[in-house]
């Protein structure tokens, strides 16, 4: 499990994460939702040691994130940030191979190559494996980055806004893919989402943050309610069942 105990992160005098205690990494898919500035991305960055907390403790399967050697942590969790840019021109297969670095330190074995090919096949990227990233559509490029994450072969997968800059079709495909990875590959996926309805449709658990604190955590049935959404977003959001899923009608 991923545990945050009394975690605080400040920028100047302003806390973006405020004395947060939270458990993540349950089986399945967990979504972090909340308004801009709620601390969602900061939480993921601190778990991945991309950001240093000012107070508190974070552990991944009892490994202290602050002191655990990088290669050990990288074999426990894989992270995909919101902004992904590569200066070097690389192919889809080369990008996926980067996911094996914690295991092979850049010297790919036959087992590493097999894992890369499995991730490409899983994401239907084999026909594009020799293409350069700048030759791909936004949706294809995002799948290539997910292939790198899956090739890393970690128990935990942290994704910050994986739907960023994707159109509706590719957003739907991405959420279905992450749901499959959680179910079929036994990955424990933690994802930051702005779209509440995608979170409701695909998550086992939703954590709603505001001002760096948890306001609600539970199943979609427990979190996607008018009362909780009013508290989180300062907005009256009607909620209706659509196909058995709780959908917020915030477009009205």
MARBA-3410 file (N, C-alpha, C, O; in Angstrom, 1 decimal):
252
0.8,-1.2,0.0,0.0,0.0,0.0,0.9,1.3,0.0,2.0,1.2,0.4 ~ 0.3,2.3,-0.5,0.9,3.6,-0.5,0.3,4.4,0.7,-0.9,4.6,0.7 ~ 1.1,4.9,1.6,0.6,5.6,2.8,1.3,7.0,2.9,2.5,7.1,2.9 ~ 0.4,8.0,3.1,0.9,9.3,3.4,0.4,9.6,4.8,-0.8,9.5,5.1 ~ 1.4,10.1,5.6,1.1,10.3,7.0,1.5,11.8,7.4,2.7,12.1,7.4
0.5,12.6,7.6,0.8,14.0,8.0,1.6,14.8,7.0,2.5,15.6,7.3 ~ 1.4,14.5,5.7,2.2,15.1,4.6,1.8,16.6,4.3,0.6,16.8,4.1 ~ 2.7,17.4,4.3,2.5,18.9,4.0,3.5,19.3,2.9,4.7,19.0,3.0 ~ 3.0,20.1,2.0,3.9,20.7,1.0,3.4,22.2,0.9,2.3,22.5,0.6 ~ 4.4,23.1,1.0,4.1,24.5,0.9,4.9,25.2,-0.2,6.0,24.7,-0.5
4.3,26.2,-0.8,5.0,27.1,-1.7,4.9,28.4,-1.0,3.9,29.1,-1.0 ~ 6.0,28.9,-0.5,6.0,30.0,0.4,5.2,29.7,1.7,5.5,28.7,2.3 ~ 4.3,30.6,2.0,3.5,30.3,3.2,2.2,29.5,2.9,1.5,29.2,3.8 ~ 2.0,29.3,1.7,0.7,28.6,1.3,0.9,27.1,1.1,1.6,26.6,0.3 ~ 0.1,26.3,2.0,0.2,24.9,1.8,-0.7,24.4,0.6,-1.8,24.8,0.5
-0.1,23.6,-0.3,-0.9,23.0,-1.3,-1.3,21.6,-0.9,-2.3,21.1,-1.5 ~ -0.6,21.0,0.0,-1.0,19.8,0.6,-0.9,20.0,2.1,0.2,20.4,2.6 ~ -1.9,19.8,2.9,-2.0,20.3,4.2,-2.2,19.2,5.2,-3.4,18.8,5.4 ~ -1.2,18.7,5.8,-1.2,17.7,6.9,-2.1,16.5,6.4,-3.0,16.1,7.1 ~ -1.8,16.0,5.3,-2.6,15.0,4.6,-2.2,13.6,5.1,-1.1,13.2,5.0
-3.2,12.8,5.5,-3.1,11.4,5.8,-4.0,10.6,4.9,-5.2,10.9,4.9 ~ -3.4,9.7,4.1,-4.2,9.0,3.1,-3.6,7.7,2.7,-2.4,7.6,2.7 ~ -4.4,6.7,2.4,-3.9,5.4,1.9,-4.4,5.3,0.5,-5.6,5.5,0.2 ~ -3.5,4.9,-0.4,-3.8,4.7,-1.8,-3.2,3.3,-2.2,-2.5,2.7,-1.5 ~ -3.5,2.9,-3.5,-2.9,1.7,-4.0,-3.7,0.5,-3.7,-3.2,-0.6,-3.8
-5.0,0.6,-3.4,-5.9,-0.6,-3.3,-6.0,-1.3,-4.7,-5.7,-0.6,-5.7 ~ -6.3,-2.5,-4.7,-6.5,-3.2,-6.0,-7.5,-2.4,-6.9,-8.5,-1.9,-6.4 ~ -7.2,-2.3,-8.2,-8.1,-1.6,-9.1,-7.6,-0.3,-9.4,-6.4,0.0,-9.4 ~ -8.6,0.6,-9.7,-8.3,2.0,-10.2,-8.9,3.0,-9.2,-10.0,3.0,-8.9 ~ -8.0,3.9,-8.7,-8.4,5.0,-7.8,-8.2,6.3,-8.5,-7.1,6.5,-9.1
-9.2,7.2,-8.5,-9.1,8.5,-9.1,-9.0,9.5,-8.0,-9.7,9.5,-7.0 ~ -8.1,10.5,-8.2,-8.0,11.7,-7.4,-8.7,12.8,-8.2,-8.3,13.1,-9.3 ~ -9.7,13.4,-7.6,-10.5,14.5,-8.2,-10.5,15.7,-7.3,-10.1,15.6,-6.1 ~ -10.9,16.8,-7.8,-11.0,18.0,-7.1,-10.7,19.2,-7.9,-10.2,19.1,-9.1 ~ -10.9,20.4,-7.4,-10.7,21.7,-8.2,-9.2,21.9,-8.5,-8.4,21.3,-7.8
-8.9,22.8,-9.4,-7.6,23.3,-9.6,-7.0,23.7,-8.3,-7.6,24.4,-7.5 ~ -5.7,23.4,-8.0,-5.0,23.8,-6.8,-5.4,22.9,-5.6,-5.0,23.3,-4.4 ~ -6.1,21.8,-5.8,-6.5,21.0,-4.6,-5.3,20.2,-4.1,-5.4,19.7,-3.0 ~ -4.2,20.0,-4.9,-3.1,19.3,-4.4,-2.9,17.9,-5.0,-2.1,17.1,-4.6 ~ -3.8,17.6,-6.0,-3.8,16.3,-6.6,-2.4,15.9,-7.2,-1.9,14.9,-6.9
-1.9,16.8,-8.1,-0.7,16.5,-8.8,0.5,16.5,-7.8,1.4,15.7,-8.0 ~ 0.4,17.4,-6.8,1.5,17.4,-5.8,1.6,16.1,-5.0,2.6,15.7,-4.7 ~ 0.4,15.5,-4.7,0.4,14.3,-4.0,1.1,13.2,-4.8,2.0,12.5,-4.3 ~ 0.8,13.1,-6.1,1.4,12.1,-7.0,2.9,12.3,-7.1,3.7,11.4,-7.1 ~ 3.3,13.6,-7.2,4.7,14.0,-7.4,5.5,13.6,-6.1,6.7,13.2,-6.2
4.9,13.8,-5.0,5.6,13.5,-3.7,5.8,12.0,-3.6,6.8,11.5,-3.1 ~ 4.7,11.2,-3.9,4.8,9.7,-3.9,6.0,9.3,-4.8,6.7,8.4,-4.4 ~ 6.1,9.9,-5.9,7.1,9.5,-6.9,8.5,10.1,-6.7,9.4,9.9,-7.4 ~ 8.6,10.9,-5.6,9.8,11.5,-5.2,10.3,12.6,-6.3,11.5,12.8,-6.4 ~ 9.3,13.1,-7.0,9.6,14.2,-7.9,9.5,15.5,-7.2,9.9,16.6,-7.7
8.9,15.5,-6.0,8.7,16.7,-5.2,8.9,16.3,-3.7,8.5,15.2,-3.3 ~ 9.6,17.1,-3.0,9.9,16.8,-1.6,8.9,17.4,-0.6,8.7,18.6,-0.6 ~ 8.3,16.6,0.2,7.3,17.2,1.2,8.1,18.0,2.3,9.3,17.7,2.6 ~ 7.4,19.0,2.8,8.0,19.8,3.9,7.8,19.1,5.3,8.5,19.4,6.2 ~ 6.9,18.2,5.3,6.6,17.5,6.6,5.9,16.2,6.3,5.3,16.1,5.2
6.0,15.2,7.2,5.2,14.0,7.0,6.1,12.9,6.4,7.3,13.0,6.1 ~ 5.4,11.8,6.2,6.1,10.5,5.8,5.3,9.8,4.7,4.1,9.8,4.8 ~ 6.0,9.3,3.7,5.3,8.6,2.6,6.0,7.3,2.5,7.2,7.2,2.4 ~ 5.2,6.2,2.5,5.8,4.8,2.3,5.1,4.1,1.1,3.9,4.3,0.9 ~ 5.8,3.3,0.4,5.3,2.4,-0.6,5.6,1.0,-0.2,6.8,0.6,-0.2
4.7,0.2,0.2,4.9,-1.2,0.7,6.0,-1.1,1.8,6.9,-1.9,1.8 ~ 5.8,-0.2,2.7,6.7,0.0,3.9,8.1,0.5,3.5,8.9,0.6,4.4 ~ 8.3,0.9,2.3,9.6,1.5,1.9,9.4,3.0,2.0,8.5,3.6,1.3 ~ 10.2,3.7,2.8,10.2,5.1,3.0,10.6,5.8,1.7,11.8,5.6,1.2 ~ 9.7,6.6,1.1,10.1,7.2,-0.2,11.3,8.1,-0.1,12.1,8.2,-1.1
11.5,8.8,1.0,12.6,9.7,1.1,13.9,9.0,1.1,14.9,9.6,0.6 ~ 14.0,7.8,1.7,15.3,7.1,1.8,15.5,5.9,1.0,16.7,5.4,0.9 ~ 14.5,5.4,0.3,14.6,4.2,-0.5,15.5,4.5,-1.7,15.2,5.5,-2.4 ~ 16.4,3.6,-2.1,17.2,3.9,-3.3,16.3,4.0,-4.5,15.3,3.3,-4.6 ~ 16.7,4.8,-5.5,15.9,5.1,-6.6,15.6,3.8,-7.4,14.4,3.6,-7.8
16.5,2.9,-7.7,16.2,1.7,-8.5,15.1,0.8,-7.8,14.3,0.2,-8.4 ~ 15.2,0.8,-6.4,14.2,0.0,-5.7,12.8,0.6,-5.8,11.9,-0.1,-6.1 ~ 12.7,1.9,-5.7,11.4,2.6,-5.8,10.9,2.5,-7.2,9.7,2.3,-7.4 ~ 11.8,2.5,-8.2,11.3,2.4,-9.6,10.8,1.1,-10.0,10.2,0.9,-11.0 ~ 11.2,0.0,-9.2,10.6,-1.3,-9.4,9.3,-1.5,-8.7,8.7,-2.6,-8.8
9.0,-0.5,-7.8,7.7,-0.6,-7.1,6.6,0.2,-7.8,5.4,-0.2,-7.8 ~ 7.0,1.4,-8.3,5.9,2.2,-8.9,6.5,2.9,-10.1,7.6,3.3,-10.2 ~ 5.6,3.1,-11.1,5.9,3.8,-12.3,5.0,5.1,-12.4,3.8,5.0,-11.9 ~ 5.6,6.2,-12.9,4.9,7.4,-12.9,4.9,8.0,-14.3,5.9,8.0,-15.0 ~ 3.7,8.6,-14.6,3.6,9.3,-15.9,3.1,10.7,-15.5,2.0,10.9,-15.1
3.9,11.7,-15.8,3.6,13.1,-15.4,2.6,13.7,-16.5,2.5,13.1,-17.6 ~ 2.0,14.8,-16.1,1.1,15.5,-17.0,1.8,16.0,-18.3,1.2,15.9,-19.4 ~ 3.0,16.5,-18.2,3.7,17.0,-19.3,4.8,16.0,-19.7,5.7,15.7,-18.9 ~ 4.8,15.5,-20.9,5.8,14.5,-21.4,6.4,15.1,-22.6,5.8,15.1,-23.7 ~ 7.7,15.4,-22.5,8.4,15.9,-23.7,9.7,15.3,-23.7,10.4,15.2,-22.7
10.1,14.9,-24.9,11.4,14.3,-25.2,12.2,15.1,-26.2,11.6,15.4,-27.3 ~ 13.4,15.5,-25.9,14.2,16.3,-26.8,14.7,15.4,-27.9,14.7,15.7,-29.1 ~ 15.2,14.2,-27.5,15.7,13.2,-28.5,14.5,12.7,-29.3,13.4,12.5,-28.8 ~ 14.8,12.4,-30.6,13.8,11.8,-31.5,13.9,10.3,-31.3,14.9,9.6,-31.7 ~ 12.8,9.7,-30.7,12.9,8.2,-30.4,11.6,7.6,-31.0,10.6,8.2,-31.3
11.7,6.3,-31.3,10.6,5.5,-31.8,9.7,5.1,-30.6,10.1,5.1,-29.4 ~ 8.6,4.5,-31.0,7.7,4.0,-30.0,8.3,2.8,-29.2,8.2,2.8,-28.0 ~ 9.0,1.9,-29.9,9.7,0.8,-29.3,10.8,1.3,-28.3,11.0,0.8,-27.2 ~ 11.5,2.3,-28.8,12.6,2.8,-27.9,12.1,3.4,-26.7,12.6,3.3,-25.6 ~ 10.9,4.2,-26.8,10.3,4.8,-25.6,9.9,3.7,-24.6,10.1,3.8,-23.4
9.2,2.7,-25.2,8.7,1.6,-24.3,9.9,0.9,-23.6,9.8,0.5,-22.4 ~ 11.0,0.9,-24.3,12.2,0.2,-23.7,12.8,1.0,-22.5,13.4,0.4,-21.6 ~ 12.5,2.3,-22.5,13.0,3.1,-21.3,12.4,2.6,-20.0,13.0,2.7,-19.0 ~ 11.2,2.0,-20.1,10.6,1.5,-18.9,11.3,0.3,-18.3,11.1,0.0,-17.1 ~ 12.2,-0.3,-19.0,13.0,-1.4,-18.4,14.3,-0.9,-17.8,15.0,-1.8,-17.2
14.6,0.4,-17.8,15.8,0.8,-17.2,16.0,0.5,-15.7,17.1,0.1,-15.3 ~ 15.0,0.5,-14.9,15.2,0.1,-13.5,15.6,-1.3,-13.3,16.2,-1.7,-12.3 ~ 15.3,-2.1,-14.3,15.6,-3.6,-14.2,17.0,-3.9,-14.9,17.7,-4.7,-14.4 ~ 17.2,-3.3,-16.0,18.4,-3.6,-16.8,19.5,-2.6,-16.8,20.6,-2.8,-17.3 ~ 19.2,-1.4,-16.3,20.2,-0.3,-16.3,20.6,0.1,-17.7,21.8,0.4,-17.9
19.8,-0.1,-18.7,20.1,0.2,-20.1,20.6,-0.9,-20.9,20.8,-0.7,-22.2 ~ 20.9,-2.0,-20.3,21.4,-3.2,-21.1,20.3,-4.2,-21.2,20.2,-5.1,-20.3 ~ 19.5,-4.1,-22.2,18.3,-4.9,-22.4,18.7,-6.4,-22.5,19.5,-6.8,-23.3 ~ 18.0,-7.2,-21.7,18.1,-8.7,-21.9,17.0,-9.2,-22.7,16.1,-8.4,-23.1 ~ 17.0,-10.4,-23.1,15.9,-11.0,-23.8,14.6,-10.9,-23.1,13.6,-10.7,-23.7
14.6,-11.1,-21.8,13.4,-10.9,-21.0,12.9,-9.5,-21.0,11.7,-9.3,-21.1 ~ 13.8,-8.5,-21.0,13.4,-7.1,-21.1,12.7,-6.8,-22.4,11.7,-6.2,-22.5 ~ 13.3,-7.3,-23.5,12.7,-7.1,-24.8,11.4,-7.8,-25.0,10.5,-7.2,-25.6 ~ 11.2,-8.9,-24.3,9.9,-9.6,-24.4,8.9,-8.8,-23.6,7.7,-8.7,-24.1 ~ 9.3,-8.2,-22.5,8.3,-7.4,-21.8,7.9,-6.2,-22.6,6.8,-5.7,-22.5
8.9,-5.5,-23.3,8.6,-4.4,-24.1,7.6,-4.8,-25.2,6.6,-4.1,-25.4 ~ 7.8,-5.9,-25.9,6.9,-6.3,-26.9,5.5,-6.6,-26.4,4.5,-6.4,-27.0 ~ 5.5,-7.2,-25.2,4.2,-7.5,-24.5,3.4,-6.2,-24.3,2.2,-6.1,-24.6 ~ 4.1,-5.2,-23.9,3.4,-3.9,-23.6,2.9,-3.3,-24.9,1.8,-2.7,-25.0 ~ 3.7,-3.4,-26.0,3.3,-2.8,-27.3,2.1,-3.6,-27.8,1.2,-3.0,-28.4
2.1,-4.9,-27.7,1.0,-5.7,-28.2,-0.3,-5.4,-27.4,-1.4,-5.3,-27.9 ~ -0.1,-5.2,-26.1,-1.3,-4.9,-25.2,-2.0,-3.6,-25.6,-3.2,-3.5,-25.5 ~ -1.2,-2.7,-26.1,-1.7,-1.4,-26.5,-1.9,-1.2,-28.0,-2.1,-0.1,-28.4 ~ -1.8,-2.3,-28.7,-2.0,-2.3,-30.2,-1.1,-1.3,-30.8,-1.4,-0.6,-31.8 ~ 0.2,-1.3,-30.4,1.2,-0.4,-30.9,2.2,-1.1,-31.8,3.1,-0.4,-32.3
2.1,-2.4,-32.0,3.1,-3.1,-32.8,3.3,-2.5,-34.2,4.4,-2.3,-34.7 ~ 2.1,-2.2,-34.8,2.3,-1.6,-36.2,3.0,-0.2,-36.2,3.5,0.2,-37.2 ~ 3.0,0.5,-35.0,3.6,1.8,-34.9,4.9,1.8,-34.2,5.5,2.8,-34.0 ~ 5.4,0.6,-33.9,6.6,0.5,-33.1,7.8,1.2,-33.6,8.7,1.6,-32.9 ~ 8.0,1.2,-35.0,9.1,1.8,-35.6,8.9,3.3,-35.9,9.8,4.0,-36.4
7.8,3.8,-35.6,7.5,5.3,-35.9,8.1,6.2,-34.8,8.1,5.8,-33.6 ~ 8.5,7.4,-35.2,8.9,8.3,-34.2,7.8,9.0,-33.6,6.7,9.1,-34.1 ~ 8.0,9.4,-32.3,6.9,10.0,-31.5,6.2,11.2,-32.2,5.0,11.4,-32.2 ~ 7.1,12.0,-32.9,6.5,13.2,-33.5,5.8,12.9,-34.8,5.3,13.8,-35.5 ~ 5.7,11.7,-35.2,4.9,11.3,-36.3,3.5,10.7,-35.9,2.8,10.3,-36.8
3.3,10.7,-34.6,2.0,10.1,-34.1,1.0,11.2,-33.7,1.3,12.4,-33.5 ~ -0.2,10.7,-33.7,-1.3,11.6,-33.2,-1.2,11.7,-31.7,-0.4,11.0,-31.0 ~ -1.9,12.7,-31.1,-1.9,12.8,-29.6,-2.3,11.6,-28.9,-1.6,11.2,-27.9 ~ -3.3,10.9,-29.4,-3.8,9.7,-28.7,-2.8,8.6,-28.8,-2.5,7.8,-27.9 ~ -2.2,8.4,-30.0,-1.1,7.4,-30.2,0.1,7.7,-29.3,0.7,6.7,-28.8
0.5,8.9,-29.2,1.6,9.3,-28.4,1.4,9.0,-26.9,2.3,8.5,-26.2 ~ 0.2,9.3,-26.5,-0.1,9.0,-25.1,-0.1,7.5,-24.8,0.3,7.1,-23.7 ~ -0.6,6.7,-25.8,-0.5,5.2,-25.6,0.9,4.8,-25.5,1.2,3.8,-24.8 ~ 1.8,5.4,-26.3,3.2,5.0,-26.3,3.8,5.3,-24.9,4.6,4.4,-24.4 ~ 3.5,6.4,-24.3,4.0,6.6,-22.9,3.4,5.6,-21.9,4.1,5.2,-21.0
2.1,5.3,-22.1,1.6,4.2,-21.2,2.3,2.9,-21.4,2.5,2.1,-20.5 ~ 2.7,2.6,-22.7,3.4,1.4,-22.9,4.7,1.4,-22.2,5.1,0.3,-21.6 ~ 5.4,2.5,-22.1,6.6,2.6,-21.3,6.3,2.3,-19.8,7.1,1.6,-19.2 ~ 5.3,2.9,-19.3,4.9,2.7,-17.9,4.6,1.2,-17.7,5.0,0.6,-16.6 ~ 3.8,0.6,-18.6,3.5,-0.9,-18.3,4.7,-1.7,-18.5,4.8,-2.8,-17.8
5.6,-1.4,-19.4,6.8,-2.2,-19.6,7.7,-2.1,-18.3,8.5,-3.0,-18.1 ~ 7.6,-1.1,-17.5,8.3,-1.0,-16.3,7.9,-2.1,-15.3,8.7,-2.5,-14.4 ~ 6.7,-2.6,-15.5,6.3,-3.8,-14.7,6.3,-3.6,-13.2,6.9,-4.4,-12.5 ~ 5.6,-2.6,-12.8,5.5,-2.3,-11.4,4.1,-2.6,-10.8,3.1,-2.7,-11.6 ~ 4.0,-2.8,-9.6,2.7,-3.0,-8.9,1.8,-1.8,-8.9,0.6,-1.9,-9.2
2.4,-0.6,-8.7,1.7,0.6,-8.7,2.0,1.5,-9.9,3.1,1.6,-10.4 ~ 0.9,2.1,-10.5,1.0,3.0,-11.6,0.4,4.3,-11.3,-0.8,4.3,-11.0 ~ 1.1,5.4,-11.4,0.6,6.7,-11.0,0.6,7.5,-12.3,1.6,7.7,-13.0 ~ -0.6,8.1,-12.6,-0.8,8.8,-13.8,-1.4,10.2,-13.5,-2.5,10.3,-12.9 ~ -0.7,11.2,-14.0,-1.2,12.6,-13.7,-1.9,13.1,-15.0,-1.2,13.4,-16.0
-3.2,13.2,-14.9,-4.0,13.8,-16.1,-3.6,13.1,-17.4,-3.2,13.7,-18.3 ~ -3.8,11.7,-17.5,-3.6,11.0,-18.7,-4.5,11.4,-19.9,-4.2,11.1,-21.0 ~ -5.6,12.1,-19.6,-6.5,12.5,-20.6,-6.2,13.9,-21.1,-6.9,14.5,-22.0 ~ -5.2,14.5,-20.6,-4.8,15.9,-21.0,-4.6,16.0,-22.5,-3.8,15.2,-23.1 ~ -5.3,16.9,-23.2,-5.1,17.2,-24.6,-5.7,16.1,-25.5,-5.4,16.0,-26.7
-6.4,15.1,-24.9,-7.1,14.1,-25.7,-8.5,14.5,-26.1,-9.2,15.0,-25.2 ~ -8.9,14.1,-27.3,-10.3,14.3,-27.6,-11.2,13.3,-26.9,-10.7,12.4,-26.3 ~ -12.5,13.4,-27.1,-13.5,12.5,-26.4,-13.2,11.0,-26.7,-13.2,10.2,-25.8 ~ -13.0,10.7,-28.0,-12.8,9.3,-28.4,-11.5,8.7,-27.7,-11.6,7.6,-27.1 ~ -10.5,9.5,-27.8,-9.2,9.0,-27.2,-9.2,9.0,-25.7,-8.6,8.2,-25.1
-10.0,9.9,-25.1,-10.2,9.8,-23.6,-10.9,8.6,-23.2,-10.5,7.9,-22.3 ~ -12.0,8.2,-24.0,-12.7,7.0,-23.7,-11.8,5.8,-23.8,-11.8,4.9,-23.0 ~ -11.0,5.7,-24.9,-10.1,4.6,-25.1,-9.1,4.5,-24.0,-8.7,3.4,-23.6 ~ -8.6,5.7,-23.6,-7.5,5.7,-22.5,-8.1,5.1,-21.2,-7.4,4.3,-20.5 ~ -9.3,5.6,-20.8,-9.9,5.1,-19.6,-10.2,3.6,-19.6,-10.0,2.9,-18.6
-10.7,3.1,-20.8,-10.9,1.7,-20.9,-9.6,0.9,-20.8,-9.6,-0.2,-20.2 ~ -8.5,1.5,-21.4,-7.2,0.8,-21.3,-6.8,0.7,-19.9,-6.3,-0.3,-19.4 ~ -6.9,1.8,-19.1,-6.4,1.8,-17.7,-7.3,0.8,-16.9,-6.8,0.2,-16.0 ~ -8.6,0.8,-17.2,-9.4,-0.1,-16.5,-9.0,-1.6,-16.8,-9.0,-2.4,-15.8 ~ -8.7,-1.9,-18.0,-8.2,-3.2,-18.4,-6.9,-3.5,-17.7,-6.7,-4.7,-17.2
-6.0,-2.6,-17.7,-4.7,-2.8,-17.0,-4.9,-3.2,-15.5,-4.2,-4.0,-15.0 ~ -5.8,-2.5,-14.9,-6.1,-2.8,-13.5,-6.7,-4.2,-13.3,-6.3,-4.9,-12.4 ~ -7.6,-4.5,-14.2,-8.3,-5.8,-14.1,-7.5,-7.0,-14.6,-7.4,-8.1,-13.9 ~ -6.8,-6.8,-15.7,-6.2,-8.0,-16.4,-4.7,-8.1,-16.0,-4.2,-9.2,-16.0 ~ -4.0,-7.0,-15.7,-2.6,-7.1,-15.4,-2.3,-6.9,-13.9,-1.2,-6.9,-13.5
-3.4,-6.8,-13.2,-3.3,-6.6,-11.7,-2.4,-5.4,-11.3,-1.7,-5.4,-10.3 ~ -2.5,-4.3,-12.1,-1.9,-3.1,-11.7,-2.8,-2.3,-10.8,-4.0,-2.4,-10.9 ~ -2.2,-1.6,-9.8,-2.9,-0.8,-8.9,-2.7,0.6,-9.4,-1.7,1.3,-9.2 ~ -3.7,1.2,-10.1,-3.6,2.4,-10.8,-4.2,3.5,-10.0,-5.3,3.5,-9.5 ~ -3.4,4.6,-9.9,-3.8,5.8,-9.2,-3.7,6.9,-10.3,-2.7,7.2,-10.8
-4.9,7.6,-10.5,-4.9,8.6,-11.6,-5.5,9.9,-11.2,-6.5,9.9,-10.5 ~ -4.9,11.0,-11.6,-5.5,12.3,-11.4,-6.4,12.6,-12.6,-6.0,12.6,-13.7 ~ -7.6,13.0,-12.3,-8.6,13.3,-13.3,-9.3,14.6,-13.0,-9.6,14.9,-11.9 ~ -9.6,15.4,-14.1,-10.5,16.5,-13.9,-11.9,16.2,-14.3,-12.8,16.8,-13.8 ~ -12.1,15.2,-15.1,-13.4,14.8,-15.5,-14.1,13.9,-14.5,-13.7,12.7,-14.4
-15.0,14.4,-13.8,-15.6,13.7,-12.7,-16.4,12.4,-13.2,-16.4,11.4,-12.6 ~ -17.0,12.5,-14.4,-17.8,11.4,-14.9,-16.9,10.3,-15.4,-17.3,9.1,-15.3 ~ -15.7,10.6,-15.9,-14.8,9.5,-16.2,-14.4,8.8,-15.0,-14.2,7.6,-14.9 ~ -14.1,9.6,-13.9,-13.8,9.0,-12.7,-14.9,8.1,-12.1,-14.6,6.9,-11.7 ~ -16.1,8.5,-12.2,-17.2,7.8,-11.7,-17.4,6.5,-12.5,-17.8,5.4,-11.9
-17.3,6.6,-13.8,-17.5,5.4,-14.7,-16.5,4.3,-14.6,-16.8,3.1,-14.8 ~ -15.3,4.7,-14.2,-14.2,3.7,-14.3,-13.5,3.3,-13.0,-12.7,2.4,-13.0 ~ -13.8,4.1,-12.0,-13.0,3.9,-10.7,-13.6,2.9,-9.8,-14.8,2.7,-9.7 ~ -12.8,2.2,-9.0,-13.2,1.5,-7.9,-13.3,2.4,-6.7,-14.2,2.2,-5.8 ~ -12.5,3.4,-6.6,-12.5,4.3,-5.5,-12.1,5.7,-6.0,-11.3,5.9,-6.9
-12.8,6.7,-5.4,-12.5,8.1,-5.7,-12.1,8.8,-4.4,-12.7,8.7,-3.4 ~ -11.1,9.6,-4.5,-10.6,10.5,-3.4,-10.8,11.9,-3.9,-10.2,12.4,-4.9 ~ -11.6,12.7,-3.2,-11.9,14.1,-3.5,-11.1,15.0,-2.6,-11.2,14.9,-1.4 ~ -10.3,15.8,-3.2,-9.4,16.7,-2.5,-9.8,18.2,-2.7,-10.4,18.5,-3.7 ~ -9.6,19.0,-1.7,-9.8,20.4,-1.8,-8.9,21.1,-0.8,-8.8,20.7,0.4
-8.2,22.1,-1.3,-7.2,22.8,-0.4,-6.2,21.9,0.3,-5.9,22.1,1.4 ~ -5.8,20.9,-0.5,-4.8,20.0,0.1,-5.2,19.0,1.1,-4.4,18.4,1.8 ~ -6.5,18.9,1.3,-7.1,17.9,2.2,-8.1,17.0,1.6,-8.7,17.4,0.6 ~ -8.3,15.9,2.2,-9.3,14.9,1.7,-10.7,15.4,2.3,-10.9,15.5,3.5 ~ -11.6,15.6,1.4,-13.0,15.9,1.8,-13.9,14.7,1.7,-14.9,14.6,2.5
-13.6,13.7,0.9,-14.4,12.5,0.8,-13.5,11.4,0.1,-12.7,11.7,-0.8 ~ -13.8,10.2,0.5,-13.1,9.1,-0.1,-14.0,7.8,0.0,-14.5,7.6,1.0 ~ -14.1,7.1,-1.1,-15.0,5.9,-1.1,-15.3,5.5,-2.5,-14.6,5.9,-3.5 ~ -16.3,4.7,-2.7,-16.8,4.3,-4.0,-17.4,5.4,-4.7,-17.8,6.4,-4.1 ~ -17.6,5.3,-6.0,-18.3,6.3,-6.8,-19.7,6.6,-6.2,-20.2,7.7,-6.2
-20.4,5.6,-5.7,-21.7,5.8,-5.1,-21.6,6.6,-3.8,-22.6,7.3,-3.5 ~ -20.5,6.6,-3.1,-20.3,7.3,-1.9,-19.9,8.7,-2.1,-20.2,9.6,-1.4 ~ -19.1,8.9,-3.2,-18.5,10.3,-3.4,-19.2,11.1,-4.4,-19.4,12.3,-4.2 ~ -19.8,10.5,-5.4,-20.5,11.3,-6.5,-21.9,11.5,-6.0,-22.9,10.8,-6.5 ~ -22.1,12.4,-5.1,-23.4,12.8,-4.6,-23.5,14.3,-4.6,-22.5,15.0,-4.6
-24.7,14.9,-4.7,-24.8,16.3,-4.7,-24.2,17.0,-3.5,-23.5,18.1,-3.7 ~ -24.3,16.4,-2.3,-23.7,17.0,-1.1,-22.2,17.1,-1.2,-21.6,18.1,-0.9 ~ -21.6,16.0,-1.6,-20.1,16.0,-1.6,-19.6,16.9,-2.7,-18.7,17.6,-2.5 ~ -20.2,16.9,-3.9,-19.8,17.7,-5.0,-19.9,19.2,-4.7,-19.1,20.0,-5.1 ~ -21.0,19.5,-4.0,-21.2,20.9,-3.5,-20.0,21.3,-2.6,-19.5,22.4,-2.8
-19.6,20.5,-1.7,-18.5,20.8,-0.8,-17.2,20.9,-1.5,-16.4,21.7,-1.2 ~ -17.0,20.0,-2.5,-15.7,20.0,-3.2,-15.5,21.1,-4.2,-14.5,21.7,-4.2 ~ -16.6,21.3,-5.0,-16.5,22.2,-6.1,-17.2,23.6,-5.9,-17.1,24.5,-6.8 ~ -17.9,23.8,-4.8,-18.7,25.0,-4.6,-19.6,25.2,-5.7,-19.8,26.3,-6.2 ~ -20.3,24.1,-6.1,-21.2,24.1,-7.2,-22.3,23.1,-7.0,-22.0,22.0,-6.5
-23.5,23.5,-7.3,-24.6,22.6,-7.2,-24.6,21.7,-8.4,-24.8,22.2,-9.6 ~ -24.4,20.4,-8.2,-24.3,19.5,-9.3,-25.4,18.4,-9.2,-25.2,17.5,-8.3 ~ -26.4,18.4,-10.0,-27.3,17.3,-10.0,-26.6,16.0,-10.4,-25.7,16.0,-11.2 ~ -27.0,14.9,-9.7,-26.4,13.6,-10.0,-27.6,12.6,-10.4,-28.6,12.5,-9.7 ~ -27.4,11.9,-11.6,-28.4,10.9,-12.0,-27.7,9.6,-12.4,-26.5,9.6,-12.7
-28.4,8.6,-12.3,-27.9,7.3,-12.7,-28.1,7.1,-14.2,-29.2,7.3,-14.8 ~ -27.0,6.9,-14.9,-27.0,6.7,-16.4,-26.3,5.3,-16.6,-25.1,5.2,-16.4 ~ -27.1,4.4,-17.1,-26.5,3.0,-17.3,-25.9,2.4,-16.1,-25.0,1.7,-16.1 ~ -26.6,2.7,-14.9,-26.1,2.2,-13.7,-24.9,2.9,-13.0,-24.5,2.5,-12.0 ~ -24.5,4.0,-13.7,-23.3,4.8,-13.2,-23.8,6.2,-12.7,-24.8,6.7,-13.3
-23.2,6.7,-11.7,-23.6,8.0,-11.2,-22.9,9.1,-12.0,-21.7,9.2,-12.0 ~ -23.7,9.9,-12.7,-23.1,11.0,-13.5,-23.5,12.3,-13.0,-24.7,12.6,-12.7 ~ -22.5,13.2,-12.9,-22.8,14.6,-12.5,-23.3,15.4,-13.7,-22.6,15.4,-14.8 ~ -24.4,16.1,-13.6,-24.9,16.9,-14.7,-24.4,18.3,-14.6,-25.3,19.3,-14.5 ~ -23.1,18.5,-14.7,-22.6,19.9,-14.4,-22.6,20.7,-15.6,-22.1,21.9,-15.5
-23.0,20.2,-16.7,-23.1,21.1,-18.0,-24.3,21.9,-18.0,-24.5,22.7,-18.9 ~ -25.3,21.7,-17.1,-26.5,22.4,-17.2,-26.3,23.9,-16.7,-27.3,24.6,-16.7
END
